[in-house]
């Protein structure tokens, strides 16, 4: 139910007002609220969504404004990537919040001249996520059991343990910047999808990153086929909105079973949402699907090479961290 409200509400408002391009960002923001809410205290759940929403809005603005200052996009990207990398390992909700700030910057940087209304819909998507939490609380009349670390857990981890994430933050930021530069160097239609793939695939445990990128490639293949079929054969806005909402609702269910299954619905959903908002920038469903696959493959290759290097260096880093200080 939460996914239906968080994604469906911005799309319905956009369809009524004929504002599909800004609705892309509202639907994505609403979709992301699902992944920062892991139950527990209602106050903490709402706070996590608001932190994510406000941060995404500011990061997206930074991505758009950065184009007016030479060299600013790369510097800002490095800053957001380093922050997101440093937060990894602190707690699931905070880890995703940091990554979504980075993704919002990439969307703002790669989206060109976005209308200010996009920011309004980002806020609307976050508020739709908050509304879904309140409705969920009212329906069940008791707090949802917490299934992963939220904000308080992350704060305790950051304050009480030796949170020495410098090595991982450097590794994570390096991969993101390499992917960003590579995407632009290769002249890809959407170069920001390469670092975006790296952000999603790279996790705190590099061994898990290798497994995750394999699942990501498999899921992206079937997801691109799903997105191609919808973009090719469904052309009614209301029908597209209904399909996007259904994909969003199925994603948490799929994620509970397997990451690669969830990637199918996520890839298809993002393709359809982008097609709704930017139909004239997509030459054909076939070219769109191939471009999406190419971006995923390049991003996963960069992530795979980086993970192998980091796995070889990691034992030396851990040995130095265990060495007693004089």
C-alpha positions in Angstrom: 0.0 0.0 0.0 2.8 2.4 0.9 4.4 2.0 -2.6 1.1 2.7 -4.3 0.5 5.9 -2.4 4.1 7.1 -2.6 4.4 6.6 -6.3 0.8 6.8 -7.5 -0.1 10.1 -5.8 2.5 12.3 -7.7 1.6 10.6 -11.0 -2.1 11.1 -10.6 -1.6 14.8 -9.8 0.8 15.2 -12.8 -1.7 13.5 -15.1 -4.5 15.8 -14.0 -2.3 18.9 -14.5 -0.5 17.5 -17.6 3.0 17.9 -16.0 4.6 14.6 -16.8 8.3 15.7 -16.9 8.3 17.0 -13.4 6.3 14.0 -12.3 9.3 11.8 -13.1 11.2 13.2 -10.2 8.2 13.1 -7.9 7.6 9.5 -8.6 11.2 8.6 -8.1 11.4 10.5 -4.8 8.2 8.8 -3.7 9.6 5.4 -4.7 12.8 6.0 -2.8 10.9 6.6 0.4 10.2 2.9 0.5 13.9 2.1 0.9 14.6 4.5 3.8 11.6 3.3 5.9 12.3 0.1 7.9 9.6 0.5 10.5 9.8 1.2 14.2 9.0 4.6 15.7 6.6 6.6 13.5 8.6 9.8 14.3 11.8 8.2 13.2 10.2 6.9 10.0 8.9 10.3 9.0 12.2 12.0 9.9 14.1 9.6 7.7 11.8 10.4 4.7 12.1 14.1 5.3 15.9 14.0 5.6 16.0 12.1 2.3 13.6 14.5 0.6 15.2 17.7 1.6 18.6 16.4 0.8 17.5 15.2 -2.6 16.0 18.6 -3.4 19.2 20.4 -2.4 21.4 17.9 -4.2 19.3 18.1 -7.3 19.5 21.9 -7.3 23.3 21.6 -6.8 23.4 19.4 -9.9 21.5 21.9 -12.0 23.3 25.0 -10.8 26.8 23.3 -11.1 26.6 23.7 -14.8 27.1 27.4 -14.5 30.5 27.1 -12.8 33.3 25.3 -14.8 34.6 22.2 -12.9 31.9 22.5 -10.3 30.0 19.3 -11.3 33.0 17.1 -10.8 33.9 18.7 -7.4 30.3 18.5 -6.2 30.1 14.9 -7.4 33.3 14.0 -5.4 31.8 15.6 -2.3 28.5 13.8 -2.5 30.2 10.5 -3.3 32.6 10.8 -0.5 29.8 11.6 2.0 27.7 8.7 0.7 30.7 6.3 0.9 31.5 7.4 4.5 28.0 6.7 5.6 28.1 3.1 4.4 28.1 0.7 7.3 26.5 3.1 9.7 22.9 1.8 9.2 20.6 0.7 6.4 18.3 3.8 6.3 21.2 6.3 6.5 23.2 4.4 3.9 20.3 4.7 1.4 19.7 8.4 2.3 23.4 9.2 1.5 23.1 7.3 -1.8 19.9 8.9 -2.8 21.4 12.4 -2.2 24.1 11.4 -4.6 21.6 10.0 -7.1 19.6 13.2 -7.0 22.7 15.2 -7.8 23.4 12.9 -10.8 19.8 13.3 -12.0 20.1 17.1 -11.7 23.5 17.2 -13.4 22.4 14.9 -16.2 18.8 16.2 -16.7 19.8 19.4 -18.5 17.6 22.5 -18.0 15.0 21.2 -15.6 12.0 23.3 -14.8 11.7 24.5 -11.2 8.5 22.4 -10.9 10.7 19.3 -10.7 11.7 20.4 -7.3 8.1 20.9 -6.3 7.3 17.3 -7.3 10.3 16.0 -5.4 8.8 17.5 -2.3 5.4 16.1 -3.3 7.0 12.6 -3.6 8.5 12.9 -0.2 5.2 14.0 1.4 3.4 11.2 -0.4 5.8 8.8 1.4 5.1 10.5 4.7 1.3 10.2 4.0 1.8 6.5 3.3 3.5 6.0 6.7 0.6 7.8 8.5 -2.0 5.8 6.7 -0.1 2.6 7.4 0.0 3.6 11.1 -3.7 4.4 11.1 -4.7 1.2 9.4 -2.7 -1.2 11.6 -3.1 0.9 14.8 0.4 -0.1 16.0 4.0 0.6 15.0 5.4 -1.5 12.2 8.1 -3.8 13.5 11.6 -2.4 12.7 13.4 -4.6 10.1 16.7 -2.8 9.7 18.8 -0.1 11.4 17.1 3.4 11.3 18.4 6.9 12.3 19.0 6.3 16.0 20.9 3.1 15.4 23.0 4.8 12.8 23.8 7.7 15.2 24.9 5.2 17.9 27.1 3.4 15.4 28.7 6.6 14.2 29.3 7.9 17.8 30.2 4.7 19.7 32.3 2.7 17.3 35.5 3.5 15.5 33.8 4.5 12.3 36.9 4.6 10.2 35.4 4.6 6.7 38.1 6.7 5.0 39.4 3.8 2.9 35.9 2.7 1.7 34.8 6.4 1.1 37.9 6.8 -1.1 37.2 3.5 -3.0 33.5 4.4 -3.4 34.1 8.0 -4.6 36.8 6.9 -7.0 34.5 4.4 -8.7 31.7 6.9 -9.0 34.0 9.6 -10.5 35.6 7.1 -12.9 32.1 6.0 -14.0 31.0 9.6 -14.5 34.1 10.5 -16.6 33.8 7.3 -18.6 30.1 7.9 -19.4 30.8 11.4 -20.7 34.0 10.3 -22.5 32.1 7.5 -24.4 29.4 10.0 -25.4 26.6 8.0 -24.0 23.0 9.3 -24.4 22.6 9.3 -20.6 26.1 9.2 -19.2 24.9 9.7 -15.6 23.4 6.2 -15.7 27.0 4.7 -15.5 27.8 6.2 -12.1 24.2 5.7 -11.0 24.6 2.0 -11.6 27.9 2.0 -9.6 26.2 3.8 -6.7 23.4 1.2 -6.5 25.7 -1.9 -7.0 28.5 -0.9 -4.7 27.9 -2.0 -1.1 30.0 -1.9 2.1 31.1 -5.5 1.8 33.1 -5.7 -1.5 32.5 -9.5 -1.7 28.8 -8.8 -1.7 29.3 -6.1 -4.4 30.6 -8.8 -6.8 27.5 -10.9 -6.2 25.3 -7.9 -6.5 26.7 -6.7 -9.8 26.0 -10.2 -11.3 22.5 -10.1 -10.1 22.2 -6.5 -11.3 23.2 -7.5 -14.8 20.7 -10.4 -14.9 17.9 -8.2 -13.6 18.7 -5.4 -15.9 18.5 -7.7 -18.9 15.0 -8.8 -18.1 14.0 -5.4 -16.7 15.1 -3.8 -20.0 12.9 -6.3 -21.9 10.0 -5.4 -19.6 10.5 -1.7 -20.0 10.9 -2.1 -23.8 7.6 -4.0 -24.0 5.7 -1.3 -22.0 7.3 1.6 -23.9 6.7 -0.1 -27.3 3.1 -1.2 -26.8 1.5 1.1 -24.1 0.9 4.7 -25.1 -1.9 5.9 -22.8 -0.7 8.1 -20.0 -3.2 6.7 -17.5 -2.3 3.1 -18.4 1.5 3.9 -18.1 0.9 5.5 -14.6 -1.1 2.4 -13.5 1.8 0.1 -14.7 4.4 2.2 -12.9 2.4 2.1 -9.7 2.0 -1.7 -10.0 5.8 -2.1 -10.6 6.5 0.1 -7.5 4.1 -2.1 -5.4 5.8 -5.3 -6.6 9.3 -4.1 -5.9 9.3 -4.6 -2.1 7.8 -8.0 -2.6 10.4 -8.9 -5.2 13.2 -7.5 -3.0 12.2 -9.8 -0.2 12.7 -12.8 -2.4 15.9 -11.9 -4.3 17.8 -8.7 -5.4 17.9 -9.6 -9.1 14.2 -10.1 -9.2 13.7 -6.7 -7.7 16.1 -5.2 -10.3 13.7 -6.4 -13.0 10.8 -4.2 -11.7 13.1 -1.3 -10.8 14.8 -1.2 -14.2 11.4 -1.4 -16.0 9.8 1.2 -13.7 12.6 3.8 -14.3 12.5 3.2 -18.1 8.7 3.7 -18.2 8.8 6.8 -16.0 11.6 8.4 -18.1 9.6 7.6 -21.3 6.5 9.3 -19.7 8.4 12.4 -18.9 10.7 12.7 -21.9 9.0 10.9 -24.8 10.6 13.1 -27.5 14.1 12.4 -26.3 13.7 8.7 -26.8 14.2 7.7 -30.5 12.7 4.2 -30.1 11.9 1.6 -27.5 14.6 -0.7 -29.0 17.4 2.0 -28.8 16.2 3.0 -25.3 16.5 -0.6 -24.0 19.9 -1.1 -25.6 21.2 2.1 -24.1 19.9 1.2 -20.7 21.7 -2.2 -20.9 24.9 -0.6 -22.2 25.0 1.8 -19.2 24.4 -1.0 -16.8 27.1 -3.2 -18.3 29.7 -0.5 -18.3 28.9 0.5 -14.7 29.0 -3.1 -13.5 32.4 -3.7 -15.3 33.9 -0.6 -13.5 32.4 -1.8 -10.2 33.7 -5.4 -10.7 37.3 -4.2 -11.5 37.2 -1.8 -8.5 35.9 -4.5 -6.2 38.7 -6.9 -7.2 41.3 -4.3 -6.5 39.8 -3.3 -3.2 39.6 -6.9 -2.1 43.3 -7.3 -2.6 44.1 -4.1 -0.7 41.5 -4.6 2.1 43.6 -7.0 4.2 46.5 -4.5 4.4 44.1 -1.7 5.4 42.5 -3.9 8.1 45.9 -4.9 9.4 47.0 -1.3 9.7 43.7 -0.4 11.5 44.3 -3.2 14.0 47.9 -2.1 14.7 48.1 -0.5 18.1 48.8 3.2 18.2 51.9 4.5 19.9 
